[in-house]
Amino acid sequence: MIEDIILEENKKGDMCNLNNSRYGSSKKVSNKYNFMNKGKILEQSDSNAFFKKLKTNEALKYIKGEILF
């Protein structure tokens, strides 16, 4: 599975930039998180911080599974 490959590369110290619309798998394999909407970065943070305290309404809608336009 791609998640296993990413986790293995992270252990080696390598970085992978993954664009993903599924936050569950993003949360599992990431250590830094950029949240984008409409081509703009709205939040940048450590993954744990991002998932604990969202800074924007757009990110909250994303986590709730609402579609962003």
Secondary structure, 3 states (H helix, E strand, C coil): CHHHHHHHHHHHCCCCCCCCCCHHHHHHHCCEEEEEECCEEEEEEEHHHHHHCCCCHHHHHHHHCCCCC
